[in-house]
Amino acid sequence: MNDGDILNVWGKGQLFCFSGIDGKTDFEEGLVLRSVDGMTAFEVKLPVAGGTVLLDDRPPAECCLAGDYFRLVTGQGRVVRGVMADAYHLLIEGECRVLGLADAVRIRQGRGRVLLGVREKFCPELLNADFETLFAARRRWLAGVTLPESLSELSRRTVAKACSMLKTQVCSPEGVLKHFWSTPDRWPHRRMWLWDSVFHAIGMRRLNPELARNFISAVFDVCREDGFIPHAASPTGFSDITQPPILAFGIAKVEEAESNPEWVRGLYPRLKRFLEWIFAHRDSDGAGLMEWAIEAHADCRSGESGMDNSPRFDGAIQLDAPDFNAYLARECELMGKFAARYGFAADISFWQEHHARLNRLMNERLWDDAEGMYTDYDVTANRRTNVYSSAGFLPLLSGAPSPEQAARMVKQLTDPAKFGTPFGVPSISRVSEAAYAKDMWRGPVWVNINYLISEGLRRYGFRAEADQLLQNTMREVEKFYQKYGTFFEFYDDRRECDPPQLLRKTSLDPDDSPYHQVFYDYGWTGTLYLDMAFGAWS
């Protein structure tokens, strides 16, 4: 791929850092910057926030902005180039000013260059490094990508951004993480997340299946002896809740790109222990269906579900959940196939029975025949809830609905009184309008959920509907990449406002917290877009 006419959108929020693909990264001390809107500048975000690299007080006249190198022409016609020399240093060739620098970062200038680096790791000799060699090395990743010939010009540009962003999300082995691992964004998330890692692997399989395998293997690096896998981990620690069980799903996707039976055989016993841990610890009423862990935080009642602030969890009660049980049933189905294919024949019936049981129980307890949809079941009040969410489509993944049930569900995707919003699939139905807000999982659209719903649609033969859903998703991602130069965490289902105007956990106040704004350069939006562009529906 030639970067001469791509990556040419400058905007706020594009992350700039060193990739584990090119060498050692550093979780605690690595340098991470972020582009600024309205001018040609970067803010220093890590290792501590503080400092601006100002190249021009206006947006660039021309630019190529990758995740670890840039070249641009300023409004005055000056050419400026920059490159991440390593995990700790940014080397700039051309005129710039550095303002308000935090004590954790140093600069050195000379010969028309500026070297910005982490104080504790500062190497002044890099000011005189061979710039052309460094620049060529960073460009090599994109140069090695071959794009599908059928892509439109806008899709080609957006794929280039996805490839560049995915590169800088790759971190080298460090601490308890023994494999190359990925993060949703290098700031502010920084850590490795369970289901994000799977979605990143699904995109990376199109470019480098070995790295995709690493992303999933790294998740098992923090698996406890009893099988528990945390939802988030860093090189030095991990959380005490888990996250959606979609690891077998990810393994199967990577296997489609490039089979490695020994890799699957090696992971199988640990994945089995994880699923057994779920069966043992997430069925509070013993009725056979799983409930997500519930938290005390009002704006994140169930981080374990991944749908943090969904109105499903407003009551902070235990719910037999259609998404949890659909994921788990699909994992059991795939584990049965792995057992048959990779030498664990004694387990086949175990997985088949669990798959059939979960599907049966979802139909008995979670199917609302009046609404034609799956919903949560309050295990304390012994009744289904009346919040209809995008999670209700996910039993399509595991084959729970009958063909007749599936057809009823599909009609909701285009029904304007249900899920037929201008951009679907919204995270809650218009039936649950009282709980709607332009805030994360309370209305907006998430690319990963659209991707999973499309998988379920294809399972039932609704190929045209699945293709249309993915194509609509691609167009929305492309539209806002062209405008802002980045991938967003979620998008407005009603197309009434742009992603930067959406709330995040009741607020839009990035000055108060980076978590009170939609995230920019967000991982699975880019990686799943990449998979779609390379032909996810083929």
C-alpha positions in Angstrom: 0.0 0.0 0.0 1.4 3.4 -1.0 0.8 6.0 1.7 1.3 8.9 -0.7 -2.4 9.7 -1.0 -3.9 8.2 2.1 -4.0 9.0 5.9 -4.5 12.6 4.8 -7.1 13.7 7.4 -5.9 15.7 10.3 -8.2 15.9 13.3 -8.5 15.6 17.0 -7.8 12.5 18.9 -5.5 10.5 16.6 -3.0 8.6 18.8 0.7 8.6 18.1 3.1 6.1 19.7 5.5 3.3 19.1 4.4 -0.2 18.1 5.4 -3.5 19.5 5.7 -4.7 15.9 8.9 -2.5 15.6 10.4 -3.2 19.0 10.0 -3.1 22.7 7.1 -1.1 24.2 6.8 0.1 27.8 3.4 0.1 29.5 4.4 2.5 32.3 7.0 4.8 30.6 6.1 4.8 26.9 5.5 8.1 25.1 2.0 8.6 23.7 0.8 11.7 22.0 -2.6 12.8 20.6 -3.4 15.1 17.7 -5.1 18.4 18.4 -8.0 19.8 16.3 -7.9 23.3 14.8 -4.1 23.5 14.6 -1.2 21.2 13.7 -0.1 20.0 17.1 0.2 17.0 19.4 -0.6 16.8 23.1 1.6 14.7 25.3 -0.6 12.2 27.1 1.8 9.6 28.6 3.8 8.9 30.6 2.0 11.9 32.2 -0.2 14.5 30.6 1.5 17.8 29.9 3.0 19.6 26.9 2.1 20.5 23.4 4.2 20.0 20.3 3.1 22.9 18.0 3.9 22.6 14.3 1.5 25.3 13.1 -1.4 27.3 14.6 -3.6 26.2 11.7 -4.5 22.8 10.3 -2.0 21.4 7.8 -2.3 22.2 4.1 -1.3 18.6 3.3 -0.6 15.7 5.6 0.1 12.0 5.9 -0.6 11.1 9.5 0.1 7.5 10.5 0.1 6.1 14.0 3.9 6.3 14.3 5.1 8.7 11.6 3.9 11.8 9.8 4.8 14.2 7.1 3.0 17.4 6.4 3.0 20.8 4.7 2.0 23.7 7.0 -0.2 26.6 5.9 3.0 28.6 5.4 4.4 25.9 3.1 6.9 24.4 5.5 7.6 20.6 5.3 7.7 18.9 8.7 8.2 15.2 9.3 8.2 13.1 12.5 8.8 9.6 13.5 8.7 7.5 16.7 12.3 6.5 17.1 11.5 4.0 19.8 9.0 3.6 22.7 10.3 6.7 24.4 11.3 9.2 21.7 9.7 11.3 19.0 12.1 12.8 16.4 10.9 15.7 14.4 12.6 17.1 11.3 11.5 20.7 10.7 10.4 23.8 12.6 8.2 23.3 15.7 7.7 24.6 19.2 7.3 22.6 22.4 5.1 24.3 25.0 4.2 23.6 28.7 6.3 20.4 28.9 5.8 18.2 31.9 8.8 17.3 34.0 8.6 13.7 32.9 9.5 14.6 29.3 12.7 16.3 27.9 13.6 17.9 24.6 16.8 18.5 22.7 17.1 20.7 19.6 19.7 21.2 16.9 20.4 20.8 13.1 16.8 21.7 12.3 15.5 18.8 14.5 13.7 18.4 17.8 13.9 15.3 20.0 11.2 14.8 22.5 11.6 11.9 25.0 10.8 10.4 28.3 13.1 11.9 30.9 14.1 8.6 32.6 14.9 7.0 29.3 16.2 10.0 27.4 18.9 9.3 24.8 20.2 12.6 23.4 22.2 10.8 20.7 18.9 10.0 18.9 18.9 13.7 17.8 21.5 12.6 15.2 19.9 9.3 14.2 19.5 8.4 10.6 16.0 9.9 10.1 15.5 8.3 6.6 16.1 4.8 8.0 13.7 5.3 10.9 11.1 6.8 8.7 11.4 3.9 6.2 11.2 1.4 9.0 7.9 2.8 10.3 6.3 2.9 6.8 7.1 -0.7 6.1 4.0 -2.0 7.9 1.5 -0.2 5.6 3.7 -0.8 2.5 3.3 -4.6 3.1 -0.5 -4.5 3.1 -2.3 -5.6 -0.1 -5.8 -4.2 -0.4 -8.8 -5.9 -2.0 -9.2 -4.6 -5.5 -12.9 -4.1 -5.1 -12.6 -1.3 -2.5 -13.8 2.2 -3.2 -11.4 5.1 -2.8 -12.9 6.1 0.5 -12.8 2.5 1.7 -9.2 2.2 0.7 -8.3 5.3 2.7 -10.3 4.1 5.7 -8.6 0.6 5.6 -5.2 2.4 5.6 -6.2 4.2 8.8 -7.4 0.9 10.3 -4.1 -0.8 9.5 -2.1 2.1 10.9 -4.1 2.3 14.1 -4.1 -1.5 14.6 -0.3 -1.4 14.3 0.1 1.1 17.2 -2.3 -1.0 19.4 0.2 -3.8 19.4 2.3 -4.0 22.6 5.4 -6.3 23.1 5.5 -9.0 25.7 6.0 -7.5 29.1 5.6 -8.6 32.7 2.8 -11.2 33.1 1.9 -10.8 29.4 4.2 -13.3 27.6 2.8 -12.7 24.1 2.3 -9.7 21.9 -0.9 -8.2 23.1 -3.3 -5.4 22.1 -5.2 -2.6 23.8 -8.4 -0.8 22.8 -6.4 2.4 22.7 -3.0 3.4 24.0 -4.6 6.2 25.9 -6.6 6.3 28.1 -7.5 2.5 28.2 -3.9 1.3 27.9 -4.6 -2.2 29.3 -5.5 -5.4 27.6 -9.3 -6.3 27.6 -10.7 -9.7 27.1 -13.3 -9.3 24.4 -11.5 -6.4 22.7 -8.6 -8.7 22.2 -10.8 -11.1 20.3 -12.2 -8.4 18.1 -8.6 -7.1 17.5 -7.6 -10.7 16.5 -10.4 -10.9 14.0 -9.1 -7.8 12.2 -5.5 -8.8 12.5 -6.0 -12.2 11.0 -6.4 -10.4 7.7 -2.9 -9.0 8.0 -0.9 -11.3 10.2 -2.5 -14.5 11.6 0.5 -15.1 13.9 -0.1 -11.8 15.6 -3.8 -12.5 15.8 -3.0 -15.8 17.6 -0.8 -13.8 20.0 -3.6 -11.4 20.9 -5.7 -14.3 22.0 -2.9 -16.3 23.7 -2.0 -13.2 25.7 -5.5 -13.3 27.3 -4.7 -16.8 28.6 -1.4 -15.4 30.1 -3.5 -14.0 32.9 -5.8 -17.1 33.3 -5.9 -18.3 37.0 -5.5 -21.9 37.9 -9.2 -22.2 38.6 -10.0 -21.0 35.1 -11.0 -17.4 35.8 -9.9 -14.9 33.1 -10.1 -11.2 34.0 -11.8 -8.6 31.9 -8.8 -6.3 31.9 -5.1 -6.8 32.6 -1.8 -5.0 32.4 1.8 -6.3 32.6 1.6 -5.8 36.4 -2.0 -6.8 37.4 -5.6 -7.6 36.5 -9.2 -7.0 37.4 -11.6 -9.2 39.5 -14.5 -9.5 37.0 -14.5 -11.3 33.7 -16.0 -10.3 30.3 -18.1 -11.8 27.5 -16.9 -15.4 26.7 -16.1 -15.2 23.0 -12.6 -16.7 22.9 -13.6 -19.9 21.0 -15.4 -17.6 18.6 -12.2 -15.7 18.0 -10.1 -18.8 17.8 -12.4 -20.2 15.1 -12.1 -16.9 13.1 -8.3 -16.9 13.2 -8.3 -20.6 12.2 -10.4 -19.7 9.1 -7.5 -17.4 8.0 -4.7 -19.8 8.8 -5.0 -23.1 10.6 -2.7 -24.0 13.5 -4.0 -27.1 15.2 -1.2 -27.1 17.8 -2.2 -23.6 18.9 -5.8 -24.7 19.4 -4.9 -27.9 21.2 -2.7 -25.9 23.6 -5.5 -23.4 24.4 -8.3 -25.9 24.6 -7.7 -27.1 28.3 -7.5 -23.5 29.6 -10.5 -22.4 27.7 -12.4 -25.4 29.0 -11.5 -24.4 32.6 -12.6 -20.8 31.9 -16.0 -21.9 30.7 -16.4 -24.3 33.6 -15.5 -21.4 35.9 -18.4 -19.5 34.4 -20.8 -22.4 34.9 -19.7 -22.6 38.6 -19.8 -18.9 39.4 -22.3 -17.0 37.3 -25.6 -18.9 38.0 -26.8 -17.4 41.2 -30.2 -19.1 41.3 -29.1 -22.5 40.0 -31.7 -22.4 37.2 -29.0 -23.0 34.5 -28.8 -19.6 32.9 -25.9 -17.2 33.6 -26.0 -13.7 35.1 -23.4 -10.9 34.7 -21.7 -9.6 37.8 -23.4 -6.4 39.0 -21.4 -3.4 40.3 -22.2 -0.6 42.7 -21.1 2.2 40.3 -24.2 4.0 39.0 -22.7 4.7 35.6 -21.3 1.2 35.2 -23.6 -1.4 36.7 -22.1 -4.3 34.6 -18.7 -3.7 33.2 -18.5 -7.5 33.0 -21.2 -7.6 30.3 -19.3 -5.0 28.3 -22.6 -3.0 28.1 -21.5 -0.9 31.1 -24.4 1.6 31.5 -27.2 -0.2 29.6 -30.7 0.5 31.0 -30.9 -3.3 31.4 -28.8 -2.9 34.5 -30.4 0.2 36.0 -32.0 -1.8 38.8 -28.6 -3.4 39.8 -30.3 -6.8 40.0 -29.3 -10.2 38.9 -30.5 -11.0 35.4 -30.4 -14.1 33.3 -29.0 -12.4 30.2 -29.6 -13.3 26.5 -26.2 -12.0 25.5 -24.2 -13.9 28.2 -26.0 -17.2 27.5 -25.9 -16.8 23.7 -22.1 -16.2 23.9 -21.7 -19.2 26.2 -23.9 -21.5 24.1 -21.9 -20.5 21.0 -18.7 -21.2 22.8 -20.0 -24.7 23.8 -21.0 -25.4 20.3 -17.5 -24.4 19.0 -15.8 -26.3 21.8 -17.6 -29.4 20.7 -16.2 -28.9 17.2 -12.7 -28.3 18.6 -13.0 -31.5 20.7 -13.9 -33.5 17.6 -11.3 -32.0 15.4 -8.3 -31.7 17.8 -8.3 -34.9 19.8 -10.6 -34.3 22.8 -13.4 -36.8 21.8 -14.4 -37.6 25.3 -15.7 -33.9 25.7 -17.9 -33.8 22.6 -21.1 -34.8 24.3 -20.4 -32.6 27.3 -20.3 -29.5 25.0 -23.2 -30.6 22.8 -25.4 -31.1 25.9 -24.5 -27.7 27.3 -25.1 -26.0 24.0 -28.6 -27.6 23.7 -29.4 -26.9 27.3 -28.6 -23.2 27.2 -30.5 -22.8 23.9 -33.5 -24.5 25.4 -33.4 -22.5 28.6 -33.2 -19.2 26.7 -36.3 -20.1 24.8 -38.1 -21.1 28.0 -37.2 -18.1 30.1 -35.9 -15.3 27.9 -38.2 -15.4 24.9 -41.0 -12.8 24.9 -43.5 -14.1 22.4 -45.6 -11.0 22.5 -42.7 -8.8 21.6 -40.9 -11.4 19.4 -37.6 -10.8 21.1 -35.3 -12.2 23.8 -34.9 -10.1 26.9 -33.4 -10.4 30.4 -35.0 -12.3 33.2 -35.1 -10.9 36.8 -34.1 -14.0 38.9 -35.4 -12.3 42.1 -38.8 -11.1 40.8 -39.2 -14.2 38.6 -40.2 -12.3 35.5 -38.8 -11.0 32.3 -37.8 -7.4 32.1 -39.3 -4.8 29.7 -36.0 -3.4 28.4 -35.5 -4.6 24.9 -31.9 -4.2 23.8 -29.5 -5.2 21.0 -28.4 -8.0 23.3 -31.8 -9.7 22.5 -30.5 -10.4 18.9 -27.5 -12.4 20.1 -29.2 -15.7 20.6 -29.1 -15.8 16.8 -25.4 -16.6 17.2 -25.9 -19.8 19.1 -28.9 -21.1 17.1 -31.4 -20.7 19.9 -34.4 -19.3 18.0 -36.5 -21.4 15.7 -36.6 -20.3 12.0 -40.0 -18.7 12.8 -38.6 -16.8 15.9 -35.6 -15.6 13.9 -37.8 -14.2 11.1 -39.8 -12.3 13.7 -36.6 -10.9 15.2 -35.2 -9.9 11.8 -38.4 -7.8 11.1 -37.5 -5.6 14.1 -34.3 -4.5 12.5 -36.3 -2.4 9.9 -39.3 -1.6 12.0 -39.1 2.1 12.9 -41.1 1.5 16.1 -38.5 -1.0 17.2 -34.9 -1.1 16.0 -35.3 0.5 12.6 -33.5 3.7 13.4 -31.7 5.8 10.7 -28.5 4.0 11.6 -29.0 0.6 13.2 -28.7 -1.4 15.3 -29.4 0.9 18.3 -28.4 -0.5 21.7 -32.0 -0.3 22.9 -35.4 -0.5 21.1 -37.8 2.4 20.7 -40.1 0.2 22.8 -37.8 1.1 25.7 -37.8 4.8 24.7 -38.1 6.1 28.3 -34.6 4.8 29.0 -33.1 6.2 25.8 -30.1 8.6 25.9 -27.3 9.5 23.5 -24.9 7.8 26.0 -22.9 4.6 25.3 -25.2 1.6 25.6 -28.4 3.6 26.2 -29.1 4.2 22.5 -26.0 4.6 20.3 -24.7 1.9 17.9 -21.7 -0.2 18.5 -19.7 -1.8 15.6 -19.0 -5.0 17.5 -22.6 -5.7 18.2 -23.5 -5.0 14.5 -20.8 -7.5 13.6 -22.1 -10.2 15.9 -25.7 -9.7 14.8 -24.6 -10.1 11.2 -23.0 -13.4 12.2 -26.3 -14.5 13.6 -28.2 -13.4 10.6 -26.0 -15.4 8.3 -26.5 -18.5 10.4 -30.2 -18.3 9.7 -29.8 -17.6 6.0 -30.5 -13.9 6.1 -27.5 -13.1 4.0 -28.9 -10.0 2.3 -29.8 -8.5 5.7 -26.4 -9.4 7.1 -24.6 -7.8 4.2 -26.7 -4.7 4.4 -26.0 -4.3 8.1 -22.3 -4.5 7.5 -22.3 -2.2 4.5 -24.3 0.4 6.5 -21.8 0.1 9.3 -18.9 0.5 6.9 -20.4 3.6 5.4 -21.0 5.2 8.8 -17.5 4.5 9.9 -16.1 5.9 6.6 -18.2 9.0 6.8 -16.8 10.0 10.1 -13.3 8.9 9.4 -13.3 11.2 6.4 -14.6 14.1 8.6 -12.5 13.5 11.7 -9.6 11.2 10.7 -10.4 8.7 13.5 -12.6 5.7 14.5 -15.0 6.3 17.3 -16.2 4.1 20.1 -19.9 4.4 19.3 -22.2 6.3 16.8 -25.6 8.0 17.0 -28.4 5.7 16.0 -30.6 8.6 14.9 -27.9 10.5 13.0 -28.8 13.6 14.9 -25.3 14.4 16.0 -21.7 13.5 15.3 -19.9 11.0 17.6 -17.9 13.8 19.5 -21.2 15.2 20.6 -22.4 12.0 22.3 -22.4 11.5 26.0 -20.3 8.9 27.9 -21.7 7.8 31.3 -24.1 10.8 31.6 -21.5 13.5 30.7 -19.6 15.1 27.9 -16.8 16.7 29.8 -13.3 15.6 28.7 -11.7 18.3 30.9 -13.2 16.5 33.9 -12.2 13.0 32.8 -11.1 11.4 29.5 -13.8 8.8 30.3 -16.5 11.4 29.8 -16.2 11.6 26.0 -16.5 9.1 23.2 -13.1 7.5 22.7 -11.1 8.3 19.5 -8.9 5.9 17.6 -10.9 3.1 19.2 -9.7 -0.5 18.6 -12.5 -2.8 17.6 -14.2 -0.2 15.5 -11.1 -0.1 13.3 -10.3 -3.8 13.4 -13.8 -5.0 12.7 -14.1 -2.4 9.9 -10.9 -4.0 8.5 -12.5 -7.4 8.6 -15.6 -6.2 6.9 -13.6 -4.4 4.2 -11.6 -7.6 3.5 -14.9 -9.5 3.0 -16.4 -10.6 6.3 -19.7 -11.4 4.4 -18.0 -13.4 1.6 
